């Protein structure tokens, strides 16, 4: 049996309306809101991104911390920061940020859309999240969107489907279940690693500013922080900056050692989740879902990283099978 056939069948039967709670409200920022106001919205709601709406109530796109950092990085024009320039950046309107953003495309789906239909967007790097419309997705207004589905939502739904494959209510046949189980038993070295994108690292002697600048220059979503022996000792991403605005008394944090910063503001990043190249796809998925992480590092026996697997990589692999 072709490997992708049972996956296509299972994903086609799972609708977006089934995988996200109805009461998860949509938090958004306004086109005319300032960067500092938008950061406050993200911080207060403990989220990393939000859709942007104009004054007529139309959705324009998504903005996240990476987009804001890229905007700031371009404004600075160098790998350094000036407090006055930073204050100016913080009071810029989100319209300016959105115009320079190169992140998620605005994807509108309906509650009848299936996982199979949105997988190419999430697995193809087009989007990390999409808006779910109440009715016709061509009606682009605030009241017509009632959910946001993210990459992790999709992966959790797929994982739950896999865990329940043997239940009596499952619509897959025993042979189809066997095919999916065989895929999940394969090592990440032969499934995930061939399609992983470039990995970026930095030594633990560098500063927060060094880390942010490296993210911007390389275009990656995270950095591996290495000790003097080249072993992975931490993970740095825009998520570690959540809740901070780096204004006034926070501005000095740019110059702080990255490890010291993580210890004070994001201690979980000092314990990056790792696997070996021999780890199975099923074990990797279980770690991603249970620990609610957006990336997992592949390290050798001596603790040195060789790859980082992101949610986009996982969905790209799954999409390649369907």
ChimeraX attribute file (.defattr): number of C-alpha atoms within 10 A of each C-alpha:
attribute: neighborCount
match mode: 1-to-1
recipient: residues
	/A:1	9
	/A:2	10
	/A:3	15
	/A:4	17
	/A:5	14
	/A:6	21
	/A:7	22
	/A:8	17
	/A:9	15
	/A:10	20
	/A:11	20
	/A:12	14
	/A:13	13
	/A:14	18
	/A:15	18
	/A:16	24
	/A:17	17
	/A:18	12
	/A:19	16
	/A:20	16
	/A:21	11
	/A:22	11
	/A:23	8
	/A:24	10
	/A:25	11
	/A:26	13
	/A:27	15
	/A:28	18
	/A:29	22
	/A:30	20
	/A:31	23
	/A:32	17
	/A:33	18
	/A:34	20
	/A:35	24
	/A:36	19
	/A:37	18
	/A:38	26
	/A:39	23
	/A:40	16
	/A:41	19
	/A:42	21
	/A:43	17
	/A:44	11
	/A:45	11
	/A:46	11
	/A:47	16
	/A:48	18
	/A:49	23
	/A:50	21
	/A:51	22
	/A:52	24
	/A:53	21
	/A:54	17
	/A:55	9
	/A:56	8
	/A:57	14
	/A:58	16
	/A:59	22
	/A:60	18
	/A:61	20
	/A:62	25
	/A:63	23
	/A:64	22
	/A:65	20
	/A:66	23
	/A:67	21
	/A:68	22
	/A:69	19
	/A:70	21
	/A:71	21
	/A:72	20
	/A:73	20
	/A:74	12
	/A:75	14
	/A:76	15
	/A:77	9
	/A:78	9
	/A:79	14
	/A:80	12
	/A:81	17
	/A:82	9
	/A:83	13
	/A:84	10
	/A:85	12
	/A:86	20
	/A:87	16
	/A:88	12
	/A:89	22
	/A:90	21
	/A:91	13
	/A:92	19
	/A:93	18
	/A:94	24
	/A:95	19
	/A:96	16
	/A:97	22
	/A:98	20
	/A:99	9
	/A:100	14
	/A:101	20
	/A:102	12
	/A:103	17
	/A:104	20
	/A:105	17
	/A:106	18
	/A:107	17
	/A:108	20
	/A:109	24
	/A:110	22
	/A:111	20
	/A:112	15
	/A:113	18
	/A:114	19
	/A:115	22
	/A:116	20
	/A:117	15
	/A:118	22
	/A:119	20
	/A:120	18
	/A:121	22
	/A:122	25
	/A:123	21
	/A:124	17
	/A:125	16
	/A:126	15
	/A:127	21
	/A:128	22
	/A:129	25
	/A:130	24
	/A:131	24
	/A:132	23
	/A:133	24
	/A:134	17
	/A:135	13
	/A:136	14
	/A:137	17
	/A:138	11
	/A:139	15
	/A:140	15
	/A:141	16
	/A:142	16
	/A:143	11
	/A:144	18
	/A:145	23
	/A:146	17
	/A:147	24
	/A:148	23
	/A:149	19
	/A:150	15
	/A:151	21
	/A:152	19
	/A:153	16
	/A:154	22
	/A:155	19
	/A:156	18
	/A:157	21
	/A:158	20
	/A:159	17
	/A:160	13
	/A:161	16
	/A:162	18
	/A:163	12
	/A:164	12
	/A:165	21
	/A:166	15
	/A:167	10
	/A:168	8
	/A:169	8
	/A:170	14
	/A:171	14
	/A:172	17
	/A:173	11
	/A:174	11
	/A:175	11
	/A:176	21
	/A:177	17
	/A:178	17
	/A:179	17
	/A:180	17
	/A:181	14
	/A:182	13
	/A:183	16
	/A:184	18
	/A:185	13
	/A:186	16
	/A:187	19
	/A:188	22
	/A:189	16
	/A:190	13
	/A:191	18
	/A:192	23
	/A:193	19
	/A:194	11
	/A:195	13
	/A:196	17
	/A:197	14
	/A:198	11
	/A:199	17
	/A:200	17
	/A:201	18
	/A:202	21
	/A:203	22
	/A:204	20
	/A:205	14
	/A:206	15
	/A:207	20
	/A:208	21
	/A:209	18
	/A:210	20
	/A:211	25
	/A:212	23
	/A:213	18
	/A:214	18
	/A:215	22
	/A:216	19
	/A:217	12
	/A:218	13
	/A:219	13
	/A:220	15
	/A:221	17
	/A:222	23
	/A:223	22
	/A:224	26
	/A:225	26
	/A:226	20
	/A:227	15
	/A:228	10
	/A:229	10
	/A:230	16
	/A:231	17
	/A:232	27
	/A:233	20
	/A:234	23
	/A:235	26
	/A:236	25
	/A:237	18
	/A:238	19
	/A:239	17
	/A:240	16
	/A:241	19
	/A:242	19
	/A:243	18
	/A:244	15
	/A:245	18
	/A:246	16
	/A:247	15
	/A:248	10
	/A:249	8
	/A:250	10
	/A:251	16
	/A:252	12
	/A:253	17
	/A:254	18
	/A:255	15
	/A:256	16
	/A:257	17
	/A:258	25
	/A:259	24
	/A:260	17
	/A:261	18
	/A:262	20
	/A:263	12
	/A:264	8
	/A:265	15
	/A:266	17
	/A:267	14
	/A:268	13
	/A:269	20
	/A:270	17
	/A:271	11
	/A:272	17
	/A:273	19
	/A:274	20
	/A:275	20
	/A:276	19
	/A:277	20
	/A:278	13
	/A:279	16
	/A:280	21
	/A:281	20
	/A:282	20
	/A:283	15
	/A:284	20
	/A:285	19
	/A:286	16
	/A:287	16
	/A:288	21
	/A:289	18
	/A:290	9
	/A:291	10
	/A:292	11
	/A:293	14
	/A:294	16
	/A:295	21
	/A:296	20
	/A:297	22
	/A:298	24
	/A:299	19
	/A:300	16
	/A:301	10
	/A:302	10
	/A:303	17
	/A:304	18
	/A:305	23
	/A:306	15
	/A:307	23
	/A:308	23
	/A:309	21
	/A:310	20
	/A:311	22
	/A:312	23
	/A:313	21
	/A:314	24
	/A:315	23
	/A:316	21
	/A:317	19
	/A:318	20
	/A:319	20
	/A:320	13
	/A:321	15
	/A:322	17
